[in-house]
């Protein structure tokens, strides 16, 4: 899910307020794929970075057709060794 238009807002709290909604929409898409197209709910792996990691968690929690088998949240830190 490309939510760059929402997440790219330079005012940090605007995208923070939208992560729950975006997660709900992702869950709706997954449920639709399971119901309408016969996708296997256990084959989904949701990956998100930074706020996207929170969104991935929301998406997994909002699915109604079953349990997402894997959710990965990434937020790498870059350290300077100087």
mmCIF file of the N, C-alpha and C atoms, coordinates in Angstrom:
data_MODEL
# 
_entry.id   MODEL 
# 
loop_
_atom_site.group_PDB 
_atom_site.id 
_atom_site.type_symbol 
_atom_site.label_atom_id 
_atom_site.label_alt_id 
_atom_site.label_comp_id 
_atom_site.label_asym_id 
_atom_site.label_entity_id 
_atom_site.label_seq_id 
_atom_site.pdbx_PDB_ins_code 
_atom_site.Cartn_x 
_atom_site.Cartn_y 
_atom_site.Cartn_z 
_atom_site.occupancy 
_atom_site.B_iso_or_equiv 
_atom_site.pdbx_formal_charge 
_atom_site.auth_seq_id 
_atom_site.auth_comp_id 
_atom_site.auth_asym_id 
_atom_site.auth_atom_id 
_atom_site.pdbx_PDB_model_num 
ATOM 1   N N  . UNK A 1 1  ? 0.862   -1.155  0.000  1.00 0.00 ? 1  UNK A N  1 
ATOM 2   C CA . UNK A 1 1  ? 0.000   0.000   0.000  1.00 0.00 ? 1  UNK A CA 1 
ATOM 3   C C  . UNK A 1 1  ? 0.912   1.223   0.000  1.00 0.00 ? 1  UNK A C  1 
ATOM 4   N N  . UNK A 1 2  ? 0.745   2.047   -0.972 1.00 0.00 ? 2  UNK A N  1 
ATOM 5   C CA . UNK A 1 2  ? 1.534   3.277   -1.044 1.00 0.00 ? 2  UNK A CA 1 
ATOM 6   C C  . UNK A 1 2  ? 0.705   4.405   -0.450 1.00 0.00 ? 2  UNK A C  1 
ATOM 7   N N  . UNK A 1 3  ? 1.073   4.849   0.715  1.00 0.00 ? 3  UNK A N  1 
ATOM 8   C CA . UNK A 1 3  ? 0.348   5.946   1.363  1.00 0.00 ? 3  UNK A CA 1 
ATOM 9   C C  . UNK A 1 3  ? 1.243   7.175   1.513  1.00 0.00 ? 3  UNK A C  1 
ATOM 10  N N  . UNK A 1 4  ? 2.151   7.336   0.548  1.00 0.00 ? 4  UNK A N  1 
ATOM 11  C CA . UNK A 1 4  ? 3.118   8.429   0.576  1.00 0.00 ? 4  UNK A CA 1 
ATOM 12  C C  . UNK A 1 4  ? 2.443   9.797   0.662  1.00 0.00 ? 4  UNK A C  1 
ATOM 13  N N  . UNK A 1 5  ? 1.330   9.953   -0.032 1.00 0.00 ? 5  UNK A N  1 
ATOM 14  C CA . UNK A 1 5  ? 0.646   11.245  -0.030 1.00 0.00 ? 5  UNK A CA 1 
ATOM 15  C C  . UNK A 1 5  ? 0.200   11.643  1.379  1.00 0.00 ? 5  UNK A C  1 
ATOM 16  N N  . UNK A 1 6  ? -0.220  10.668  2.163  1.00 0.00 ? 6  UNK A N  1 
ATOM 17  C CA . UNK A 1 6  ? -0.636  10.937  3.544  1.00 0.00 ? 6  UNK A CA 1 
ATOM 18  C C  . UNK A 1 6  ? 0.585   10.987  4.460  1.00 0.00 ? 6  UNK A C  1 
ATOM 19  N N  . UNK A 1 7  ? 1.445   9.975   4.356  1.00 0.00 ? 7  UNK A N  1 
ATOM 20  C CA . UNK A 1 7  ? 2.585   9.850   5.262  1.00 0.00 ? 7  UNK A CA 1 
ATOM 21  C C  . UNK A 1 7  ? 3.653   10.907  5.011  1.00 0.00 ? 7  UNK A C  1 
ATOM 22  N N  . UNK A 1 8  ? 3.677   11.484  3.811  1.00 0.00 ? 8  UNK A N  1 
ATOM 23  C CA . UNK A 1 8  ? 4.717   12.445  3.469  1.00 0.00 ? 8  UNK A CA 1 
ATOM 24  C C  . UNK A 1 8  ? 4.489   13.843  4.025  1.00 0.00 ? 8  UNK A C  1 
ATOM 25  N N  . UNK A 1 9  ? 3.422   14.044  4.753  1.00 0.00 ? 9  UNK A N  1 
ATOM 26  C CA . UNK A 1 9  ? 3.146   15.351  5.341  1.00 0.00 ? 9  UNK A CA 1 
ATOM 27  C C  . UNK A 1 9  ? 4.252   15.717  6.323  1.00 0.00 ? 9  UNK A C  1 
ATOM 28  N N  . UNK A 1 10 ? 4.838   16.897  6.175  1.00 0.00 ? 10 UNK A N  1 
ATOM 29  C CA . UNK A 1 10 ? 5.957   17.286  7.038  1.00 0.00 ? 10 UNK A CA 1 
ATOM 30  C C  . UNK A 1 10 ? 5.524   17.576  8.469  1.00 0.00 ? 10 UNK A C  1 
ATOM 31  N N  . UNK A 1 11 ? 4.257   17.835  8.669  1.00 0.00 ? 11 UNK A N  1 
ATOM 32  C CA . UNK A 1 11 ? 3.738   17.986  10.023 1.00 0.00 ? 11 UNK A CA 1 
ATOM 33  C C  . UNK A 1 11 ? 3.448   16.583  10.552 1.00 0.00 ? 11 UNK A C  1 
ATOM 34  N N  . UNK A 1 12 ? 4.303   16.061  11.398 1.00 0.00 ? 12 UNK A N  1 
ATOM 35  C CA . UNK A 1 12 ? 4.330   14.658  11.828 1.00 0.00 ? 12 UNK A CA 1 
ATOM 36  C C  . UNK A 1 12 ? 2.985   14.154  12.346 1.00 0.00 ? 12 UNK A C  1 
ATOM 37  N N  . UNK A 1 13 ? 2.266   14.983  13.076 1.00 0.00 ? 13 UNK A N  1 
ATOM 38  C CA . UNK A 1 13 ? 1.055   14.491  13.725 1.00 0.00 ? 13 UNK A CA 1 
ATOM 39  C C  . UNK A 1 13 ? -0.105  14.270  12.759 1.00 0.00 ? 13 UNK A C  1 
ATOM 40  N N  . UNK A 1 14 ? -0.048  14.848  11.576 1.00 0.00 ? 14 UNK A N  1 
ATOM 41  C CA . UNK A 1 14 ? -1.094  14.581  10.583 1.00 0.00 ? 14 UNK A CA 1 
ATOM 42  C C  . UNK A 1 14 ? -1.073  13.127  10.147 1.00 0.00 ? 14 UNK A C  1 
ATOM 43  N N  . UNK A 1 15 ? 0.080   12.577  9.711  1.00 0.00 ? 15 UNK A N  1 
ATOM 44  C CA . UNK A 1 15 ? 0.082   11.150  9.357  1.00 0.00 ? 15 UNK A CA 1 
ATOM 45  C C  . UNK A 1 15 ? -0.153  10.238  10.568 1.00 0.00 ? 15 UNK A C  1 
ATOM 46  N N  . UNK A 1 16 ? 0.287   10.649  11.746 1.00 0.00 ? 16 UNK A N  1 
ATOM 47  C CA . UNK A 1 16 ? 0.053   9.839   12.953 1.00 0.00 ? 16 UNK A CA 1 
ATOM 48  C C  . UNK A 1 16 ? -1.442  9.645   13.159 1.00 0.00 ? 16 UNK A C  1 
ATOM 49  N N  . UNK A 1 17 ? -2.214  10.691  12.927 1.00 0.00 ? 17 UNK A N  1 
ATOM 50  C CA . UNK A 1 17 ? -3.665  10.594  13.099 1.00 0.00 ? 17 UNK A CA 1 
ATOM 51  C C  . UNK A 1 17 ? -4.320  9.695   12.061 1.00 0.00 ? 17 UNK A C  1 
ATOM 52  N N  . UNK A 1 18 ? -3.641  9.439   10.963 1.00 0.00 ? 18 UNK A N  1 
ATOM 53  C CA . UNK A 1 18 ? -4.236  8.657   9.875  1.00 0.00 ? 18 UNK A CA 1 
ATOM 54  C C  . UNK A 1 18 ? -3.842  7.187   9.867  1.00 0.00 ? 18 UNK A C  1 
ATOM 55  N N  . UNK A 1 19 ? -2.899  6.759   10.704 1.00 0.00 ? 19 UNK A N  1 
ATOM 56  C CA . UNK A 1 19 ? -2.421  5.380   10.607 1.00 0.00 ? 19 UNK A CA 1 
ATOM 57  C C  . UNK A 1 19 ? -3.517  4.359   10.916 1.00 0.00 ? 19 UNK A C  1 
ATOM 58  N N  . UNK A 1 20 ? -4.390  4.662   11.831 1.00 0.00 ? 20 UNK A N  1 
ATOM 59  C CA . UNK A 1 20 ? -5.480  3.742   12.160 1.00 0.00 ? 20 UNK A CA 1 
ATOM 60  C C  . UNK A 1 20 ? -6.412  3.564   10.951 1.00 0.00 ? 20 UNK A C  1 
ATOM 61  N N  . UNK A 1 21 ? -6.757  4.677   10.305 1.00 0.00 ? 21 UNK A N  1 
ATOM 62  C CA . UNK A 1 21 ? -7.624  4.634   9.124  1.00 0.00 ? 21 UNK A CA 1 
ATOM 63  C C  . UNK A 1 21 ? -6.963  3.847   7.992  1.00 0.00 ? 21 UNK A C  1 
ATOM 64  N N  . UNK A 1 22 ? -5.698  4.111   7.727  1.00 0.00 ? 22 UNK A N  1 
ATOM 65  C CA . UNK A 1 22 ? -4.986  3.402   6.663  1.00 0.00 ? 22 UNK A CA 1 
ATOM 66  C C  . UNK A 1 22 ? -4.937  1.904   6.987  1.00 0.00 ? 22 UNK A C  1 
ATOM 67  N N  . UNK A 1 23 ? -4.682  1.559   8.246  1.00 0.00 ? 23 UNK A N  1 
ATOM 68  C CA . UNK A 1 23 ? -4.694  0.156   8.661  1.00 0.00 ? 23 UNK A CA 1 
ATOM 69  C C  . UNK A 1 23 ? -6.044  -0.500  8.420  1.00 0.00 ? 23 UNK A C  1 
ATOM 70  N N  . UNK A 1 24 ? -7.120  0.227   8.680  1.00 0.00 ? 24 UNK A N  1 
ATOM 71  C CA . UNK A 1 24 ? -8.463  -0.305  8.432  1.00 0.00 ? 24 UNK A CA 1 
ATOM 72  C C  . UNK A 1 24 ? -8.679  -0.562  6.941  1.00 0.00 ? 24 UNK A C  1 
ATOM 73  N N  . UNK A 1 25 ? -8.195  0.337   6.107  1.00 0.00 ? 25 UNK A N  1 
ATOM 74  C CA . UNK A 1 25 ? -8.368  0.167   4.667  1.00 0.00 ? 25 UNK A CA 1 
ATOM 75  C C  . UNK A 1 25 ? -7.558  -1.022  4.138  1.00 0.00 ? 25 UNK A C  1 
ATOM 76  N N  . UNK A 1 26 ? -6.369  -1.205  4.670  1.00 0.00 ? 26 UNK A N  1 
ATOM 77  C CA . UNK A 1 26 ? -5.558  -2.367  4.284  1.00 0.00 ? 26 UNK A CA 1 
ATOM 78  C C  . UNK A 1 26 ? -6.269  -3.652  4.703  1.00 0.00 ? 26 UNK A C  1 
ATOM 79  N N  . UNK A 1 27 ? -6.825  -3.668  5.910  1.00 0.00 ? 27 UNK A N  1 
ATOM 80  C CA . UNK A 1 27 ? -7.558  -4.840  6.398  1.00 0.00 ? 27 UNK A CA 1 
ATOM 81  C C  . UNK A 1 27 ? -8.764  -5.119  5.508  1.00 0.00 ? 27 UNK A C  1 
ATOM 82  N N  . UNK A 1 28 ? -9.456  -4.081  5.083  1.00 0.00 ? 28 UNK A N  1 
ATOM 83  C CA . UNK A 1 28 ? -10.604 -4.263  4.185  1.00 0.00 ? 28 UNK A CA 1 
ATOM 84  C C  . UNK A 1 28 ? -10.166 -4.894  2.866  1.00 0.00 ? 28 UNK A C  1 
ATOM 85  N N  . UNK A 1 29 ? -9.024  -4.449  2.343  1.00 0.00 ? 29 UNK A N  1 
ATOM 86  C CA . UNK A 1 29 ? -8.493  -5.021  1.106  1.00 0.00 ? 29 UNK A CA 1 
ATOM 87  C C  . UNK A 1 29 ? -8.145  -6.499  1.287  1.00 0.00 ? 29 UNK A C  1 
ATOM 88  N N  . UNK A 1 30 ? -7.484  -6.820  2.385  1.00 0.00 ? 30 UNK A N  1 
ATOM 89  C CA . UNK A 1 30 ? -7.122  -8.216  2.651  1.00 0.00 ? 30 UNK A CA 1 
ATOM 90  C C  . UNK A 1 30 ? -8.379  -9.069  2.783  1.00 0.00 ? 30 UNK A C  1 
ATOM 91  N N  . UNK A 1 31 ? -9.356  -8.594  3.540  1.00 0.00 ? 31 UNK A N  1 
ATOM 92  C CA . UNK A 1 31 ? -10.610 -9.341  3.694  1.00 0.00 ? 31 UNK A CA 1 
ATOM 93  C C  . UNK A 1 31 ? -11.303 -9.544  2.349  1.00 0.00 ? 31 UNK A C  1 
ATOM 94  N N  . UNK A 1 32 ? -11.278 -8.532  1.507  1.00 0.00 ? 32 UNK A N  1 
ATOM 95  C CA . UNK A 1 32 ? -11.879 -8.640  0.179  1.00 0.00 ? 32 UNK A CA 1 
ATOM 96  C C  . UNK A 1 32 ? -11.160 -9.697  -0.656 1.00 0.00 ? 32 UNK A C  1 
ATOM 97  N N  . UNK A 1 33 ? -9.833  -9.693  -0.598 1.00 0.00 ? 33 UNK A N  1 
ATOM 98  C CA . UNK A 1 33 ? -9.065  -10.690 -1.345 1.00 0.00 ? 33 UNK A CA 1 
ATOM 99  C C  . UNK A 1 33 ? -9.362  -12.107 -0.857 1.00 0.00 ? 33 UNK A C  1 
ATOM 100 N N  . UNK A 1 34 ? -9.547  -12.260 0.435  1.00 0.00 ? 34 UNK A N  1 
ATOM 101 C CA . UNK A 1 34 ? -9.858  -13.580 1.002  1.00 0.00 ? 34 UNK A CA 1 
ATOM 102 C C  . UNK A 1 34 ? -11.262 -14.021 0.587  1.00 0.00 ? 34 UNK A C  1 
ATOM 103 N N  . UNK A 1 35 ? -12.235 -13.125 0.718  1.00 0.00 ? 35 UNK A N  1 
ATOM 104 C CA . UNK A 1 35 ? -13.631 -13.481 0.442  1.00 0.00 ? 35 UNK A CA 1 
ATOM 105 C C  . UNK A 1 35 ? -13.900 -13.607 -1.057 1.00 0.00 ? 35 UNK A C  1 
ATOM 106 N N  . UNK A 1 36 ? -13.479 -12.609 -1.808 1.00 0.00 ? 36 UNK A N  1 
ATOM 107 C CA . UNK A 1 36 ? -13.828 -12.559 -3.231 1.00 0.00 ? 36 UNK A CA 1 
ATOM 108 C C  . UNK A 1 36 ? -12.896 -13.377 -4.131 1.00 0.00 ? 36 UNK A C  1 
ATOM 109 N N  . UNK A 1 37 ? -11.628 -13.471 -3.758 1.00 0.00 ? 37 UNK A N  1 
ATOM 110 C CA . UNK A 1 37 ? -10.650 -14.124 -4.631 1.00 0.00 ? 37 UNK A CA 1 
ATOM 111 C C  . UNK A 1 37 ? -10.080 -15.413 -4.060 1.00 0.00 ? 37 UNK A C  1 
ATOM 112 N N  . UNK A 1 38 ? -10.502 -15.785 -2.854 1.00 0.00 ? 38 UNK A N  1 
ATOM 113 C CA . UNK A 1 38 ? -10.051 -17.045 -2.277 1.00 0.00 ? 38 UNK A CA 1 
ATOM 114 C C  . UNK A 1 38 ? -8.622  -17.043 -1.773 1.00 0.00 ? 38 UNK A C  1 
ATOM 115 N N  . UNK A 1 39 ? -8.073  -15.861 -1.508 1.00 0.00 ? 39 UNK A N  1 
ATOM 116 C CA . UNK A 1 39 ? -6.711  -15.791 -0.985 1.00 0.00 ? 39 UNK A CA 1 
ATOM 117 C C  . UNK A 1 39 ? -6.651  -16.463 0.389  1.00 0.00 ? 39 UNK A C  1 
ATOM 118 N N  . UNK A 1 40 ? -5.510  -17.013 0.715  1.00 0.00 ? 40 UNK A N  1 
ATOM 119 C CA . UNK A 1 40 ? -5.309  -17.676 2.004  1.00 0.00 ? 40 UNK A CA 1 
ATOM 120 C C  . UNK A 1 40 ? -4.800  -16.642 3.004  1.00 0.00 ? 40 UNK A C  1 
ATOM 121 N N  . UNK A 1 41 ? -5.569  -16.377 4.031  1.00 0.00 ? 41 UNK A N  1 
ATOM 122 C CA . UNK A 1 41 ? -5.218  -15.344 5.020  1.00 0.00 ? 41 UNK A CA 1 
ATOM 123 C C  . UNK A 1 41 ? -3.854  -15.616 5.653  1.00 0.00 ? 41 UNK A C  1 
ATOM 124 N N  . UNK A 1 42 ? -3.493  -16.873 5.793  1.00 0.00 ? 42 UNK A N  1 
ATOM 125 C CA . UNK A 1 42 ? -2.217  -17.198 6.438  1.00 0.00 ? 42 UNK A CA 1 
ATOM 126 C C  . UNK A 1 42 ? -1.014  -16.962 5.527  1.00 0.00 ? 42 UNK A C  1 
ATOM 127 N N  . UNK A 1 43 ? -1.256  -16.639 4.266  1.00 0.00 ? 43 UNK A N  1 
ATOM 128 C CA . UNK A 1 43 ? -0.137  -16.392 3.353  1.00 0.00 ? 43 UNK A CA 1 
ATOM 129 C C  . UNK A 1 43 ? 0.270   -14.916 3.309  1.00 0.00 ? 43 UNK A C  1 
ATOM 130 N N  . UNK A 1 44 ? -0.461  -14.059 4.009  1.00 0.00 ? 44 UNK A N  1 
ATOM 131 C CA . UNK A 1 44 ? -0.127  -12.631 4.018  1.00 0.00 ? 44 UNK A CA 1 
ATOM 132 C C  . UNK A 1 44 ? 1.001   -12.338 5.003  1.00 0.00 ? 44 UNK A C  1 
ATOM 133 N N  . UNK A 1 45 ? 1.884   -11.454 4.600  1.00 0.00 ? 45 UNK A N  1 
ATOM 134 C CA . UNK A 1 45 ? 2.960   -10.947 5.446  1.00 0.00 ? 45 UNK A CA 1 
ATOM 135 C C  . UNK A 1 45 ? 2.941   -9.434  5.267  1.00 0.00 ? 45 UNK A C  1 
ATOM 136 N N  . UNK A 1 46 ? 2.602   -8.719  6.322  1.00 0.00 ? 46 UNK A N  1 
ATOM 137 C CA . UNK A 1 46 ? 2.518   -7.260  6.247  1.00 0.00 ? 46 UNK A CA 1 
ATOM 138 C C  . UNK A 1 46 ? 3.808   -6.684  6.816  1.00 0.00 ? 46 UNK A C  1 
ATOM 139 N N  . UNK A 1 47 ? 4.434   -5.808  6.051  1.00 0.00 ? 47 UNK A N  1 
ATOM 140 C CA . UNK A 1 47 ? 5.699   -5.193  6.450  1.00 0.00 ? 47 UNK A CA 1 
ATOM 141 C C  . UNK A 1 47 ? 5.529   -3.685  6.428  1.00 0.00 ? 47 UNK A C  1 
ATOM 142 N N  . UNK A 1 48 ? 6.001   -3.016  7.464  1.00 0.00 ? 48 UNK A N  1 
ATOM 143 C CA . UNK A 1 48 ? 5.949   -1.558  7.501  1.00 0.00 ? 48 UNK A CA 1 
ATOM 144 C C  . UNK A 1 48 ? 7.190   -0.986  8.140  1.00 0.00 ? 48 UNK A C  1 
ATOM 145 N N  . UNK A 1 49 ? 7.503   0.231   7.768  1.00 0.00 ? 49 UNK A N  1 
ATOM 146 C CA . UNK A 1 49 ? 8.662   0.934   8.317  1.00 0.00 ? 49 UNK A CA 1 
ATOM 147 C C  . UNK A 1 49 ? 8.191   2.189   9.038  1.00 0.00 ? 49 UNK A C  1 
ATOM 148 N N  . UNK A 1 50 ? 8.703   2.401   10.239 1.00 0.00 ? 50 UNK A N  1 
ATOM 149 C CA . UNK A 1 50 ? 8.389   3.586   11.032 1.00 0.00 ? 50 UNK A CA 1 
ATOM 150 C C  . UNK A 1 50 ? 6.883   3.664   11.285 1.00 0.00 ? 50 UNK A C  1 
ATOM 151 N N  . UNK A 1 51 ? 6.205   4.725   10.863 1.00 0.00 ? 51 UNK A N  1 
ATOM 152 C CA . UNK A 1 51 ? 4.751   4.782   11.065 1.00 0.00 ? 51 UNK A CA 1 
ATOM 153 C C  . UNK A 1 51 ? 4.050   3.649   10.322 1.00 0.00 ? 51 UNK A C  1 
ATOM 154 N N  . UNK A 1 52 ? 4.653   3.209   9.236  1.00 0.00 ? 52 UNK A N  1 
ATOM 155 C CA . UNK A 1 52 ? 4.101   2.075   8.498  1.00 0.00 ? 52 UNK A CA 1 
ATOM 156 C C  . UNK A 1 52 ? 4.092   0.803   9.324  1.00 0.00 ? 52 UNK A C  1 
ATOM 157 N N  . UNK A 1 53 ? 5.009   0.679   10.268 1.00 0.00 ? 53 UNK A N  1 
ATOM 158 C CA . UNK A 1 53 ? 5.019   -0.482  11.161 1.00 0.00 ? 53 UNK A CA 1 
ATOM 159 C C  . UNK A 1 53 ? 3.784   -0.465  12.057 1.00 0.00 ? 53 UNK A C  1 
ATOM 160 N N  . UNK A 1 54 ? 3.426   0.705   12.534 1.00 0.00 ? 54 UNK A N  1 
ATOM 161 C CA . UNK A 1 54 ? 2.208   0.835   13.337 1.00 0.00 ? 54 UNK A CA 1 
ATOM 162 C C  . UNK A 1 54 ? 0.980   0.541   12.470 1.00 0.00 ? 54 UNK A C  1 
ATOM 163 N N  . UNK A 1 55 ? 1.009   1.039   11.253 1.00 0.00 ? 55 UNK A N  1 
ATOM 164 C CA . UNK A 1 55 ? -0.087  0.802   10.320 1.00 0.00 ? 55 UNK A CA 1 
ATOM 165 C C  . UNK A 1 55 ? -0.238  -0.688  10.043 1.00 0.00 ? 55 UNK A C  1 
ATOM 166 N N  . UNK A 1 56 ? 0.874   -1.388  9.876  1.00 0.00 ? 56 UNK A N  1 
ATOM 167 C CA . UNK A 1 56 ? 0.843   -2.832  9.642  1.00 0.00 ? 56 UNK A CA 1 
ATOM 168 C C  . UNK A 1 56 ? 0.186   -3.554  10.820 1.00 0.00 ? 56 UNK A C  1 
ATOM 169 N N  . UNK A 1 57 ? 0.513   -3.126  12.019 1.00 0.00 ? 57 UNK A N  1 
ATOM 170 C CA . UNK A 1 57 ? -0.105  -3.721  13.204 1.00 0.00 ? 57 UNK A CA 1 
ATOM 171 C C  . UNK A 1 57 ? -1.601  -3.495  13.248 1.00 0.00 ? 57 UNK A C  1 
ATOM 172 N N  . UNK A 1 58 ? -2.014  -2.273  12.917 1.00 0.00 ? 58 UNK A N  1 
ATOM 173 C CA . UNK A 1 58 ? -3.446  -1.987  12.856 1.00 0.00 ? 58 UNK A CA 1 
ATOM 174 C C  . UNK A 1 58 ? -4.118  -2.842  11.787 1.00 0.00 ? 58 UNK A C  1 
ATOM 175 N N  . UNK A 1 59 ? -3.508  -2.935  10.628 1.00 0.00 ? 59 UNK A N  1 
ATOM 176 C CA . UNK A 1 59 ? -4.089  -3.732  9.542  1.00 0.00 ? 59 UNK A CA 1 
ATOM 177 C C  . UNK A 1 59 ? -4.309  -5.169  9.989  1.00 0.00 ? 59 UNK A C  1 
ATOM 178 N N  . UNK A 1 60 ? -3.312  -5.739  10.639 1.00 0.00 ? 60 UNK A N  1 
ATOM 179 C CA . UNK A 1 60 ? -3.436  -7.123  11.104 1.00 0.00 ? 60 UNK A CA 1 
ATOM 180 C C  . UNK A 1 60 ? -4.529  -7.259  12.155 1.00 0.00 ? 60 UNK A C  1 
ATOM 181 N N  . UNK A 1 61 ? -4.663  -6.270  13.013 1.00 0.00 ? 61 UNK A N  1 
ATOM 182 C CA . UNK A 1 61 ? -5.662  -6.373  14.077 1.00 0.00 ? 61 UNK A CA 1 
ATOM 183 C C  . UNK A 1 61 ? -7.085  -6.155  13.568 1.00 0.00 ? 61 UNK A C  1 
ATOM 184 N N  . UNK A 1 62 ? -7.239  -5.468  12.444 1.00 0.00 ? 62 UNK A N  1 
ATOM 185 C CA . UNK A 1 62 ? -8.576  -5.174  11.918 1.00 0.00 ? 62 UNK A CA 1 
ATOM 186 C C  . UNK A 1 62 ? -9.103  -6.210  10.926 1.00 0.00 ? 62 UNK A C  1 
ATOM 187 N N  . UNK A 1 63 ? -8.285  -7.176  10.507 1.00 0.00 ? 63 UNK A N  1 
ATOM 188 C CA . UNK A 1 63 ? -8.792  -8.184  9.566  1.00 0.00 ? 63 UNK A CA 1 
ATOM 189 C C  . UNK A 1 63 ? -9.876  -9.007  10.239 1.00 0.00 ? 63 UNK A C  1 
ATOM 190 N N  . UNK A 1 64 ? -10.921 -9.308  9.488  1.00 0.00 ? 64 UNK A N  1 
ATOM 191 C CA . UNK A 1 64 ? -12.069 -10.035 10.030 1.00 0.00 ? 64 UNK A CA 1 
ATOM 192 C C  . UNK A 1 64 ? -12.130 -11.484 9.555  1.00 0.00 ? 64 UNK A C  1 
ATOM 193 N N  . UNK A 1 65 ? -11.364 -11.816 8.519  1.00 0.00 ? 65 UNK A N  1 
ATOM 194 C CA . UNK A 1 65 ? -11.464 -13.154 7.932  1.00 0.00 ? 65 UNK A CA 1 
ATOM 195 C C  . UNK A 1 65 ? -10.470 -14.154 8.518  1.00 0.00 ? 65 UNK A C  1 
ATOM 196 N N  . UNK A 1 66 ? -9.679  -13.721 9.469  1.00 0.00 ? 66 UNK A N  1 
ATOM 197 C CA . UNK A 1 66 ? -8.710  -14.624 10.082 1.00 0.00 ? 66 UNK A CA 1 
ATOM 198 C C  . UNK A 1 66 ? -7.520  -13.863 10.616 1.00 0.00 ? 66 UNK A C  1 
ATOM 199 N N  . UNK A 1 67 ? -6.512  -14.609 10.969 1.00 0.00 ? 67 UNK A N  1 
ATOM 200 C CA . UNK A 1 67 ? -5.321  -14.030 11.583 1.00 0.00 ? 67 UNK A CA 1 
ATOM 201 C C  . UNK A 1 67 ? -4.189  -13.942 10.563 1.00 0.00 ? 67 UNK A C  1 
ATOM 202 N N  . UNK A 1 68 ? -3.590  -12.759 10.467 1.00 0.00 ? 68 UNK A N  1 
ATOM 203 C CA . UNK A 1 68 ? -2.422  -12.578 9.608  1.00 0.00 ? 68 UNK A CA 1 
ATOM 204 C C  . UNK A 1 68 ? -1.266  -13.348 10.246 1.00 0.00 ? 68 UNK A C  1 
ATOM 205 N N  . UNK A 1 69 ? -0.579  -14.141 9.435  1.00 0.00 ? 69 UNK A N  1 
ATOM 206 C CA . UNK A 1 69 ? 0.445   -15.016 10.004 1.00 0.00 ? 69 UNK A CA 1 
ATOM 207 C C  . UNK A 1 69 ? 1.723   -14.285 10.391 1.00 0.00 ? 69 UNK A C  1 
ATOM 208 N N  . UNK A 1 70 ? 1.994   -13.142 9.727  1.00 0.00 ? 70 UNK A N  1 
ATOM 209 C CA . UNK A 1 70 ? 3.264   -12.481 10.028 1.00 0.00 ? 70 UNK A CA 1 
ATOM 210 C C  . UNK A 1 70 ? 3.161   -10.974 9.795  1.00 0.00 ? 70 UNK A C  1 
ATOM 211 N N  . UNK A 1 71 ? 3.623   -10.222 10.775 1.00 0.00 ? 71 UNK A N  1 
ATOM 212 C CA . UNK A 1 71 ? 3.697   -8.763  10.682 1.00 0.00 ? 71 UNK A CA 1 
ATOM 213 C C  . UNK A 1 71 ? 5.115   -8.366  11.079 1.00 0.00 ? 71 UNK A C  1 
ATOM 214 N N  . UNK A 1 72 ? 5.760   -7.556  10.246 1.00 0.00 ? 72 UNK A N  1 
ATOM 215 C CA . UNK A 1 72 ? 7.124   -7.120  10.519 1.00 0.00 ? 72 UNK A CA 1 
ATOM 216 C C  . UNK A 1 72 ? 7.163   -5.601  10.553 1.00 0.00 ? 72 UNK A C  1 
ATOM 217 N N  . UNK A 1 73 ? 7.698   -5.064  11.628 1.00 0.00 ? 73 UNK A N  1 
ATOM 218 C CA . UNK A 1 73 ? 7.900   -3.620  11.743 1.00 0.00 ? 73 UNK A CA 1 
ATOM 219 C C  . UNK A 1 73 ? 9.375   -3.307  11.728 1.00 0.00 ? 73 UNK A C  1 
ATOM 220 N N  . UNK A 1 74 ? 9.772   -2.437  10.817 1.00 0.00 ? 74 UNK A N  1 
ATOM 221 C CA . UNK A 1 74 ? 11.178  -2.044  10.690 1.00 0.00 ? 74 UNK A CA 1 
ATOM 222 C C  . UNK A 1 74 ? 11.344  -0.586  11.073 1.00 0.00 ? 74 UNK A C  1 
ATOM 223 N N  . UNK A 1 75 ? 12.391  -0.316  11.783 1.00 0.00 ? 75 UNK A N  1 
ATOM 224 C CA . UNK A 1 75 ? 12.759  1.057   12.095 1.00 0.00 ? 75 UNK A CA 1 
ATOM 225 C C  . UNK A 1 75 ? 14.254  1.082   12.370 1.00 0.00 ? 75 UNK A C  1 
ATOM 226 N N  . UNK A 1 76 ? 15.048  0.920   11.306 1.00 0.00 ? 76 UNK A N  1 
ATOM 227 C CA . UNK A 1 76 ? 16.492  0.829   11.518 1.00 0.00 ? 76 UNK A CA 1 
ATOM 228 C C  . UNK A 1 76 ? 17.093  2.141   12.012 1.00 0.00 ? 76 UNK A C  1 
ATOM 229 N N  . UNK A 1 77 ? 18.042  2.023   12.856 1.00 0.00 ? 77 UNK A N  1 
ATOM 230 C CA . UNK A 1 77 ? 18.779  3.188   13.354 1.00 0.00 ? 77 UNK A CA 1 
ATOM 231 C C  . UNK A 1 77 ? 20.150  3.194   12.710 1.00 0.00 ? 77 UNK A C  1 
ATOM 232 N N  . UNK A 1 78 ? 20.569  4.333   12.296 1.00 0.00 ? 78 UNK A N  1 
ATOM 233 C CA . UNK A 1 78 ? 21.888  4.467   11.687 1.00 0.00 ? 78 UNK A CA 1 
ATOM 234 C C  . UNK A 1 78 ? 22.804  5.130   12.715 1.00 0.00 ? 78 UNK A C  1 
ATOM 235 N N  . UNK A 1 79 ? 23.865  4.452   13.056 1.00 0.00 ? 79 UNK A N  1 
ATOM 236 C CA . UNK A 1 79 ? 24.794  4.964   14.053 1.00 0.00 ? 79 UNK A CA 1 
ATOM 237 C C  . UNK A 1 79 ? 26.093  5.370   13.393 1.00 0.00 ? 79 UNK A C  1 
ATOM 238 N N  . UNK A 1 80 ? 26.632  6.441   13.872 1.00 0.00 ? 80 UNK A N  1 
ATOM 239 C CA . UNK A 1 80 ? 27.948  6.873   13.406 1.00 0.00 ? 80 UNK A CA 1 
ATOM 240 C C  . UNK A 1 80 ? 28.991  6.369   14.396 1.00 0.00 ? 80 UNK A C  1 
ATOM 241 N N  . UNK A 1 81 ? 30.063  5.802   13.893 1.00 0.00 ? 81 UNK A N  1 
ATOM 242 C CA . UNK A 1 81 ? 31.114  5.280   14.743 1.00 0.00 ? 81 UNK A CA 1 
ATOM 243 C C  . UNK A 1 81 ? 32.233  6.283   14.952 1.00 0.00 ? 81 UNK A C  1 
ATOM 244 N N  . UNK A 1 82 ? 31.995  7.533   14.667 1.00 0.00 ? 82 UNK A N  1 
ATOM 245 C CA . UNK A 1 82 ? 33.022  8.563   14.844 1.00 0.00 ? 82 UNK A CA 1 
ATOM 246 C C  . UNK A 1 82 ? 33.205  8.923   16.289 1.00 0.00 ? 82 UNK A C  1 
# 
